Amino acid sequence: MSLENEQDPTAYDRTYVLDNRLTLQWYPQRVVAMAQTGSMLELGLGHGYSTEYFAKTFQRYQVVEGSQEMIDRFRKRFAIEGVDIAQGYFEDFETAERFDSIGMGFVLEHVDDPAAIIRRYAQFLSPGGSIYIAVPNAESLHRRLGHAAGLLPDIYALNSADLEFGHKRYFTLESLVTMVQGEGLEIRKVEGLLLKPITTQQMLDLNLSEAILQAMLKVGVDYPELCNSLLLQASRPA
């Protein structure tokens, strides 16, 4: 279950539903594969996929969410225990608590100053803790192929759907690593989320089996520079 079917249907079609189902179910699984399962602070409720997964995995789990409407919607649709939701803007959040893991899943493409968000939340890490950042990848294989075929004039430009969903930027592997290192963090691991060689609409038209879709996720782990999205683990220097 997710929050996506509560979106305005004019702003959310089935192609994005498939992308979200694949990527947002895979993202928390990959984070947990890398993380300590003590405490977790996550930025945003999103579509509810990671919230549901993390709440069952971490001993202590808190979410920062700016929208009271999203919090109310989440509480209405999910009967999940162990989720502590703090209402407030990411930029203003304060806590004396320190967390083993901090999740920034598909957040930094939406905010005004992503480097400032990383800088702010790095101070909330416990010793040895990690930040997990997932962002869309401008240089994904399907975008590169679309550009080479003349279907996508500029792989780095935002399209109308990006703007409708509140995206302010794309990232590349290089730009993400440079930004994170610029905030004094060390890169621990980088993985890819969803290696798709064609557009989501083409995937739907081909009626690909679930086994093939899952293979796109599994194979993509080792090829971040070609994947639909990037997942990066970073920590403060020892």
C-alpha positions as CSV (number, residue, x, y, z in Angstrom):
1,M,0.0,0.0,0.0
2,S,1.2,3.5,-0.7
3,L,-0.1,7.1,-0.6
4,E,0.2,7.5,-4.4
5,N,-3.4,6.7,-5.3
6,E,-4.4,9.7,-3.2
7,Q,-2.6,12.0,-5.6
8,D,-4.5,14.1,-8.1
9,P,-4.8,11.7,-11.1
10,T,-4.0,14.5,-13.5
11,A,-0.6,14.9,-11.8
12,Y,0.1,11.2,-11.5
13,D,-0.3,8.6,-14.2
14,R,0.4,4.9,-14.2
15,T,4.0,5.2,-15.6
16,Y,5.1,7.0,-12.5
17,V,3.2,4.5,-10.3
18,L,5.3,1.7,-11.8
19,D,8.6,3.6,-11.3
20,N,7.7,4.4,-7.7
21,R,6.6,0.9,-6.9
22,L,9.9,-0.6,-8.1
23,T,12.3,2.1,-6.9
24,L,10.6,3.0,-3.6
25,Q,10.2,-0.6,-2.5
26,W,13.8,-1.4,-3.4
27,Y,15.3,1.7,-1.8
28,P,14.6,0.8,1.8
29,Q,15.7,-2.8,1.3
30,R,19.1,-1.6,0.0
31,V,19.4,0.9,2.9
32,V,18.7,-1.8,5.5
33,A,21.3,-4.1,3.8
34,M,23.9,-1.4,4.6
35,A,22.7,0.1,7.8
36,Q,22.8,-0.6,11.5
37,T,19.3,-1.3,12.7
38,G,19.4,0.8,15.8
39,S,17.9,4.3,15.2
40,M,16.7,5.9,12.0
41,L,15.7,9.5,11.2
42,E,14.0,9.9,7.8
43,L,13.2,13.1,5.9
44,G,9.7,13.0,4.5
45,L,6.8,10.4,4.5
46,G,6.8,10.4,0.7
47,H,4.6,7.6,-0.6
48,G,4.8,5.6,2.5
49,Y,6.8,2.7,1.1
50,S,10.0,3.3,3.1
51,T,8.1,4.4,6.2
52,E,6.3,1.1,6.3
53,Y,9.5,-0.9,5.8
54,F,11.7,1.1,8.2
55,A,9.1,1.1,11.0
56,K,9.3,-2.7,11.1
57,T,13.2,-2.8,10.9
58,F,14.6,-0.1,13.1
59,Q,14.4,-0.1,16.9
60,R,13.8,3.6,17.0
61,Y,12.3,5.4,14.0
62,Q,11.5,9.1,13.5
63,V,10.2,10.9,10.5
64,V,10.4,14.7,9.8
65,E,7.5,15.8,7.6
66,G,6.7,19.4,6.6
67,S,3.1,18.8,5.6
68,Q,0.4,18.2,8.2
69,E,-1.9,17.1,5.4
70,M,0.6,14.3,4.5
71,I,0.8,13.3,8.1
72,D,-3.0,13.1,8.4
73,R,-3.2,11.1,5.1
74,F,-0.5,8.7,6.3
75,R,-2.2,8.1,9.6
76,K,-5.5,7.5,7.8
77,R,-4.1,4.9,5.4
78,F,-1.5,3.1,7.5
79,A,-1.9,1.4,10.9
80,I,1.8,1.3,11.7
81,E,3.2,1.3,15.2
82,G,6.6,2.6,16.1
83,V,6.6,5.7,13.8
84,D,7.4,9.0,15.6
85,I,6.4,11.8,13.2
86,A,7.7,15.4,13.8
87,Q,5.9,18.0,11.9
88,G,8.1,20.8,10.6
89,Y,10.4,21.9,7.7
90,F,13.6,20.0,7.1
91,E,15.5,23.2,7.3
92,D,14.2,24.0,10.8
93,F,14.3,20.6,12.5
94,E,16.3,20.4,15.8
95,T,17.0,17.5,18.1
96,A,19.4,16.5,20.8
97,E,19.1,12.9,19.7
98,R,21.7,11.2,17.6
99,F,20.8,8.6,15.0
100,D,22.6,5.6,13.6
101,S,21.0,6.1,10.2
102,I,19.5,9.2,8.5
103,G,17.5,8.6,5.3
104,M,17.2,11.2,2.5
105,G,15.2,9.2,0.0
106,F,14.3,11.4,-3.0
107,V,14.4,14.6,-1.0
108,L,17.3,16.6,-2.2
109,E,15.9,17.1,-5.7
110,H,13.1,19.0,-4.1
111,V,14.8,21.4,-1.7
112,D,16.3,24.8,-2.3
113,D,19.7,24.0,-0.9
114,P,20.6,20.3,-0.8
115,A,24.1,20.9,0.5
116,A,22.7,22.8,3.5
117,I,20.3,19.9,4.3
118,I,23.2,17.5,4.3
119,R,25.3,19.8,6.5
120,R,22.4,20.2,9.0
121,Y,21.6,16.6,9.3
122,A,25.2,15.3,9.5
123,Q,25.3,16.8,13.0
124,F,22.5,14.4,14.1
125,L,24.6,11.3,13.3
126,S,25.8,9.1,16.1
127,P,29.4,8.0,16.0
128,G,29.8,5.6,13.1
129,G,26.4,6.5,11.7
130,S,25.6,7.0,8.0
131,I,23.4,9.2,5.8
132,Y,21.6,7.4,3.0
133,I,20.8,9.6,0.0
134,A,18.7,8.6,-3.0
135,V,18.2,11.0,-5.9
136,P,17.2,10.8,-9.6
137,N,20.1,10.3,-12.0
138,A,20.3,12.6,-15.1
139,E,22.8,10.3,-16.8
140,S,20.7,7.1,-16.5
141,L,20.9,4.6,-19.4
142,H,17.3,5.3,-20.6
143,R,18.0,9.0,-20.6
144,R,21.2,8.6,-22.5
145,L,19.5,6.4,-25.1
146,G,16.6,8.9,-25.4
147,H,19.1,11.7,-26.0
148,A,21.1,9.6,-28.6
149,A,17.8,8.8,-30.4
150,G,16.8,12.5,-30.6
151,L,13.9,12.1,-28.2
152,L,15.5,14.0,-25.2
153,P,17.2,17.2,-26.2
154,D,19.0,17.7,-22.9
155,I,19.5,14.9,-20.3
156,Y,20.2,17.4,-17.6
157,A,17.0,19.5,-18.1
158,L,13.8,19.1,-16.1
159,N,10.7,18.2,-18.0
160,S,7.1,19.2,-17.4
161,A,6.5,16.2,-15.2
162,D,9.6,17.0,-13.1
163,L,8.4,20.5,-12.5
164,E,4.8,19.3,-11.7
165,F,6.3,17.0,-9.0
166,G,8.3,19.8,-7.5
167,H,11.7,18.7,-8.7
168,K,14.3,21.5,-8.8
169,R,17.3,19.6,-10.2
170,Y,18.7,16.3,-11.4
171,F,21.9,14.9,-10.1
172,T,24.8,12.9,-11.6
173,L,27.0,10.5,-9.8
174,E,29.8,13.0,-10.0
175,S,27.7,16.0,-8.8
176,L,26.3,14.0,-5.9
177,V,29.6,12.7,-4.7
178,T,31.2,16.2,-5.0
179,M,28.4,17.8,-3.0
180,V,28.5,15.2,-0.2
181,Q,32.3,15.3,0.0
182,G,32.1,19.1,0.0
183,E,30.2,18.9,3.3
184,G,33.1,16.9,4.9
185,L,31.5,13.5,4.7
186,E,33.2,10.3,3.4
187,I,31.6,8.1,0.8
188,R,31.1,4.6,2.1
189,K,29.2,3.1,-0.8
190,V,27.3,4.0,-4.0
191,E,24.6,1.8,-5.6
192,G,22.2,2.1,-8.5
193,L,18.4,1.9,-8.2
194,L,16.6,0.4,-11.2
195,L,18.6,-0.2,-14.4
196,K,16.1,0.3,-17.2
197,P,17.2,0.6,-20.8
198,I,13.8,1.9,-22.1
199,T,11.1,4.3,-20.9
200,T,8.6,3.2,-18.3
201,Q,5.8,3.5,-20.9
202,Q,7.7,1.1,-23.2
203,M,8.1,-1.3,-20.2
204,L,4.4,-1.2,-19.7
205,D,3.7,-1.7,-23.4
206,L,5.9,-4.8,-23.3
207,N,4.1,-6.2,-20.3
208,L,7.4,-7.3,-18.8
209,S,7.2,-10.0,-16.2
210,E,7.8,-9.3,-12.5
211,A,10.9,-11.4,-12.7
212,I,12.4,-9.1,-15.4
213,L,11.4,-6.0,-13.4
214,Q,13.1,-7.4,-10.3
215,A,16.2,-8.3,-12.3
216,M,16.5,-4.6,-13.4
217,L,16.7,-3.7,-9.7
218,K,19.1,-6.4,-8.8
219,V,21.5,-5.9,-11.7
220,G,21.4,-2.1,-11.3
221,V,23.0,-2.2,-7.8
222,D,26.4,-2.5,-9.3
223,Y,25.9,0.1,-12.1
224,P,24.9,3.3,-10.4
225,E,26.1,5.6,-13.2
226,L,23.5,3.9,-15.5
227,C,20.6,3.5,-13.2
228,N,17.4,5.5,-12.9
229,S,18.4,6.7,-9.5
230,L,21.5,6.8,-7.3
231,L,21.8,5.6,-3.7
232,L,24.8,6.9,-1.7
233,Q,26.0,6.0,1.9
234,A,28.1,8.6,3.6
235,S,29.5,9.1,7.1
236,R,31.5,11.6,9.1
237,P,35.2,10.9,9.2
238,A,36.3,8.8,12.2
